[in-house]
Amino acid sequence: MRVHANFVPVVVVVALLGLGGPLRADYAELVWSYSDCFDKTIPADPEATKGWMDDAILRVPDHLIIEDLDVSVSLTHTNVFDLRLIVTSPSGTSVVLNSYDPFTEYFSGADYRQTVFDDEAEISIGDATPPFTGRFRVDANDALSAFDGEDAFGDWHLEIYDAHYSDTGSLDSFGLTITTPEPATAALLLAGLGIVRLARRRSR
């Protein structure tokens, strides 16, 4: 399995707004990305057109406290309305990425193409039309925040259930983007607060 791990530090800015004014701090963050390619049929049984895919498992080899999580998925399927996508963390927390009412929300269309589930996206997956390309919120607001505060270390599972007959597909890739707080931020903030107090004493 190929796991790609990258982190991008976000610059910390500590600014004094006038002598003795309030301290403004933009917290530093690290962003880690993990992804892998898969070739898993949906459903797993090649003779069936309804049922579960074998889980796609992505291992995060680092101990990271999650501040924000995005999930990326690419798959082909002749009618993605049929699918239920579920992500489960190593801690056992599960989030359903998509869910539709077959009586009131039916649509037709194929494929998730480099789809990113992101709590901060402007549009929800329920308001979009396939092929899904770009960034979308899970239908439940802030659903991915259920993972916030967890340790990302371990095996993450992507489960896919094909709930209706006649259509099939395959999973191409599954990935996670994890934002964590920068440990040095707290020390920088404490140092900044000390500067503010010193400036206030000198201005008296």
C-alpha positions in Angstrom: 0.0 0.0 0.0 1.3 3.4 -0.9 0.8 6.0 1.8 1.7 9.6 1.0 2.2 11.8 4.0 2.9 15.5 3.7 2.6 18.3 6.1 2.5 22.1 5.4 3.2 24.5 8.2 1.0 27.6 8.4 2.9 30.7 9.5 2.3 32.1 12.9 1.6 35.8 13.0 1.8 37.6 16.3 1.0 41.3 16.1 0.6 44.0 18.6 -2.2 46.4 17.7 -0.8 49.6 19.1 1.3 50.0 22.2 -0.4 48.1 25.0 -3.2 47.0 22.7 -4.7 43.6 22.4 -2.6 40.6 21.2 -3.7 39.2 17.9 -2.5 35.6 17.1 -3.3 33.5 14.0 -2.7 29.9 15.3 -0.1 27.8 13.4 -1.4 24.5 12.0 0.1 21.5 10.3 -1.7 19.8 7.5 -1.0 16.1 6.8 -2.2 14.2 3.8 -2.6 10.4 3.4 -4.0 8.6 0.4 -3.9 5.3 -1.4 -5.1 3.8 -4.7 -7.5 0.9 -4.6 -9.2 -1.4 -7.1 -12.2 -2.7 -5.1 -15.4 -3.6 -6.9 -18.8 -2.3 -5.6 -20.3 -4.6 -4.4 -17.5 -7.1 -3.6 -19.3 -10.1 -5.0 -18.7 -10.0 -8.8 -21.9 -11.9 -9.4 -24.0 -9.4 -7.4 -25.2 -5.8 -8.1 -26.2 -5.1 -4.5 -24.3 -5.4 -1.3 -21.1 -4.3 0.5 -17.7 -3.5 -0.9 -14.7 -5.0 0.9 -13.5 -2.2 3.2 -10.8 0.1 1.9 -8.3 0.5 4.8 -5.9 3.5 5.0 -3.3 3.4 7.7 -2.2 6.6 9.4 1.3 5.8 10.8 1.6 9.0 12.9 0.0 10.0 16.2 -1.9 13.2 15.3 -4.6 15.0 17.3 -7.3 15.9 14.8 -8.3 19.6 14.7 -10.0 19.3 11.3 -10.5 16.4 8.9 -11.3 16.2 5.2 -12.1 12.9 3.3 -11.4 12.4 -0.4 -12.9 9.7 -2.5 -12.7 8.8 -6.2 -14.9 6.0 -7.6 -16.8 5.0 -10.7 -20.4 3.7 -10.4 -23.2 3.8 -12.9 -25.6 5.3 -10.4 -24.2 6.8 -7.3 -27.6 7.4 -5.7 -27.4 3.7 -4.8 -24.3 4.2 -2.6 -23.8 4.8 1.1 -20.3 5.9 2.1 -19.2 5.5 5.7 -15.8 6.5 7.2 -14.7 4.9 10.5 -11.8 6.1 12.6 -9.3 3.9 14.5 -11.2 5.0 17.7 -14.5 3.5 16.3 -16.2 6.8 15.4 -18.3 6.5 12.2 -19.7 9.2 9.9 -22.0 8.6 7.0 -20.8 10.8 4.1 -23.9 10.7 2.0 -27.5 9.6 2.6 -30.6 10.0 0.4 -34.3 9.3 0.8 -35.3 7.0 -2.0 -38.8 8.4 -2.1 -38.1 12.1 -2.2 -34.4 12.6 -3.2 -33.9 10.2 -6.1 -31.5 11.3 -8.9 -29.5 9.6 -11.6 -25.9 10.0 -12.5 -22.4 8.4 -12.2 -19.2 8.8 -10.4 -17.3 10.6 -7.6 -14.4 12.3 -9.3 -11.8 13.6 -6.8 -14.6 14.4 -4.4 -13.6 16.0 -1.1 -15.9 16.0 1.9 -15.1 19.1 3.9 -17.1 20.7 6.7 -16.1 24.1 5.5 -17.3 23.6 1.9 -19.9 26.0 0.5 -22.3 23.3 -0.9 -23.6 20.1 0.7 -23.4 16.8 -1.2 -27.2 16.6 -1.0 -27.5 19.8 -3.1 -25.0 18.8 -5.8 -25.4 16.7 -8.9 -23.2 13.9 -10.2 -20.5 13.5 -11.3 -19.4 14.9 -7.9 -16.2 16.9 -8.4 -14.8 19.4 -5.9 -15.5 20.0 -2.2 -18.8 19.3 -0.5 -20.1 19.3 3.0 -21.6 16.1 4.5 -25.4 16.6 4.7 -25.3 16.8 8.4 -23.6 20.1 9.3 -20.1 19.8 10.8 -20.5 16.0 10.6 -16.7 15.4 10.2 -16.1 17.4 13.4 -17.1 14.1 15.1 -13.5 13.1 14.6 -12.0 16.3 16.2 -9.8 15.6 19.2 -9.2 12.0 18.3 -5.7 10.5 17.6 -5.6 9.7 13.9 -3.1 6.9 14.4 -4.2 3.5 13.1 -6.5 2.0 10.4 -9.2 4.1 8.9 -12.0 2.3 7.1 -14.1 3.4 4.1 -17.2 1.2 3.8 -19.4 1.4 0.7 -22.8 -0.2 0.5 -24.7 -0.5 -2.8 -28.3 -0.4 -1.7 -30.0 -1.2 -5.1 -29.7 -3.7 -7.8 -28.6 -3.3 -11.4 -25.7 -0.9 -11.0 -22.0 -1.6 -10.2 -18.7 0.2 -9.9 -15.3 0.3 -8.3 -13.3 2.4 -5.8 -10.2 4.1 -7.2 -8.8 6.1 -4.3 -9.4 7.1 -0.7 -7.6 9.8 1.3 -7.5 11.9 4.4 -6.3 15.4 5.0 -5.7 16.1 8.7 -5.1 19.5 10.3 -3.4 19.5 13.6 -2.4 22.4 15.9 1.3 23.4 16.0 2.7 22.6 19.5 5.0 25.7 19.4 1.9 27.9 19.1 1.2 27.9 22.8 4.7 29.0 23.7 4.6 31.8 21.1 1.3 33.0 22.5 2.7 33.1 26.0 5.7 35.0 24.9 3.5 37.5 23.1 1.4 38.0 26.1 4.5 38.7 28.1 5.5 41.4 25.6 2.1 43.1 25.9 2.4 43.2 29.7 5.9 44.7 29.5 4.8 47.3 27.0 1.9 48.3 29.2 4.1 48.7 32.2 6.6 50.9 30.2 3.7 53.1 28.9 2.6 54.1 32.4 
